[in-house]
Every structure is written in C-alpha cells, then in structure tokens.
Amino acid sequence: MLLKVKYLSVKYIKLHASFTYLEFISEVKTKFGLQDAAHLEIFDETDTAVDEDIFLELLEAHPDLCLTVRQRISDEDFSPLAHSTPSYSDTASSLTDTISLSSSDSDLREHGIPAGRSRSSKEDMGSSAAKEMVEDALNRKPGGEDILEEYRGENSLSHRTRRQLVNILASDMTERHGRFPSRQQKEKYALGIITVFPSLKDPFSPKGYEHFYDGVKGTGYLAWRLKTMTRSTTKRPVKEVSVPQEQGPKRRRSATTLPQQLDGDACKEAISFLVHSPDEASVFQRMKMTFQHRQDLVHDPQRTADVLKTFPRFLDVKGLVNQDFLLLFGAETATKLLEKWDTSFKPKVIKEAKQLTPSTDLCHLLKAAEKLAENDDNGTLDCMFV
C-alpha cells in the first residue's frame, strides 16, 4: 500500500496491507531520516490532528489522503544559553517597546494596570469575552449542553460533536451578525472555541484557532460552514419555462369584443333559424350570437369538417366570413382580409385546390376562382367563399 506523506517535502511510503500505526511512524522516520527518539504528530489536509485510534479508519475512508507529519519539540530541546544572552536587535526592540508607550497602555496605567502587562491584559479580556459568547450560544442552542457535558467527561470532543459545535456557532453567528459576518467576528468565535475547549487548540499554529478560522486565508471550519449555509439559503430564481404556443389556424384565439352568445337550446334554435331564414340582416345577427359555438366546432378535430354543414349560409351570403374575422381579430386586422391578392398567388392556390378530393363545394369554388382569374383586379378572398 502506498501512502503520501509530507515532512518538509512530499514522499510516498510503502507499507504492507495490515500495517499498524507504530509501523507507519517507524517507516516515516526511516524515510525522512529522523531520529528514533523523535516525537511525531500526524495531521490531515485540513490541519486537524489525527490520533492513533482513528488513524487506520481515516485511511480506509480516504486512501488518497496526504498526511502531514510534524516533530513535537519538547522543553528539553531548548538550550538555556540560547535565551540567556539577547542579541543587539532584540535589545533594541525591547528598549523601543519600553520607551514608546501607546495610548492604550497609558490608559491602563491610569487604571492601575502595569504597562508591561497591557498586551496580555487585553488578550485576556478578549479571550474572556469570546468565551462568554461561545458558552452563552451553547447554553441557548439545542444540543449545546450535550457538547459541554461530553467535554467535561472526556476532556475532548468526537468528530461528530465537533461538527455539531461548528454548526451551532455558525448558526448563532448569522443570527447575531447576519449572513456575512466580518473577519473580526469570525475570529472571535474561533478564539472562544479554544478558550472553552482548550484541548481543541492547535499548538503548531500562531494563534491556535486557525483550523476553525484563518483570517489571512479565509478558511477553516467556521468559514466553510458559513459558505454552505449561504449557498443553501440563497435560492436561485426559478427559470420560467415558456410553453410555445401553437401558431397558424389551429391556435385558439380569444375574441376582442363579442355580443351576447347563445348556448344550449337557444343556440340550436338560432342554428335552425339560420338554415331557412331569407332575411340576411337576421342571418348576420344570429351568426354573431353563435360565434362562440362555431369556434368550438372549428377547434374540435372531430367536428371541424361539420362547420359548413352546420352553418351553410357561409356559401350563399357574402360578408359572413369577414364578420367572423372581424369578431376574432378586430377591425384593424380584419380590413386586410379583403385586400386583393397578388396575381402571382392565384394560380398557385388554384393548382393546390385541384389536387384535393373533388366535392360539389370545391368545384363551385374552383369555377368562381378561375372565372375571377380571367378578369383583371376583380378577385377578392371573400368572393371565393361565395
């Protein structure tokens, strides 16, 4: 089995299938030329410490993981002589710090706090405020007391509990400071975590809480959780799917203005009257009042062919087609119905009509069209329905 390990440089380590944690440590020391007495600590790609009890389980879940190995430096490794004689630059720096007192140091001195302890005092005050804030959030939020109880009993938190801790504090942060908290606010929560739970502090990072939030890189568990929350709450607008409307004669259009429409028995009585009435004025009136029923016939595939059978007056009364066109499209569009066709279209329409199945009505229309074609500028669309 090959494992990728980083210690100053990245190298692959070859181990047998059933290796142990101690065998891994021994192979790392051999590979990187470390002393046998060296104390090593292992971290994952998120800079989280990997303990011995979860080491093998983590590798089974993430076989391609690159592990980082660091050497723990004990107090014995430091030589007292190395710190007994300060260098010139250190001496000059300390003198400068002593001579140049900031305004905050002066304020602390006025309140009886020694100036030399001003920085540590301010840090203690910040840690106390962050600790109170985190404890208050955990005491108020569901599941927070369980996290505190687990730490009191185990002096540590499991991976699942740590994730729950981050979720609770990220939620509290957004409630207090909105969806986009500032860098200082996120750092305060991270400081509060390691203050309430000291064992979660990273001893190898400058501030100890960079794995929860690193203000320089903008990374850490809190930052990632906030991004996830923002992504889930920011819903993208649903794109409306436009359903294409059917065009041409089959498109169902709504009439602009219609007179009172007949239905039921009254409509049947009007249709019967239309068949036998010789009064064209009454025919025009009844045709207006049955317009909606006629539209239903036109758009019903099973009854479209029955329009002329139900309303035969289209064949002998001029202007009925134009009237329906006027009711459907309005006056501005209806005026174009009776415009004279260009002579180039007439022979094409007649040619197409001759290829249809012969019928009495078709022959009548063809004769009328051919007769009109012989006369100059006398053909209208309305005449073709006569």
ABEGO torsion letter per residue (X at the ends): XBBBBBBGBBBBBBBBAABBAAAAAAAAAAAAGBBAABBBBBBBAAGBBBBAAAAAAAAAABAABBBBBBBBBBAAABBAAAAABBBAAAAAAAAAAAABBBAAAAAAAAAGBBAAAAAAAAAAAAAAAAAAAAAAAAAABBGAAAAAAAAAAAGBBBAAAAAAAAAAAAAAAAAAAEABBBAAAAAAAAAAAAAABAAABBAABAAGAAAABBAAAGBEAAAAAAAAAAAAABBBBBBBBBBBBBBEAABBBBBABBBBBBBEAAAAAAAAAAAABABAAAAAAAAAAAAAAAAAAAABAAAAAAAAAABAAAAABBGAAAAAAAAAAEAAAAAAAABBBBAAAAAAAAAAAAABBBBAAAAAAAAAAAAAAABBGABBAAAAAX
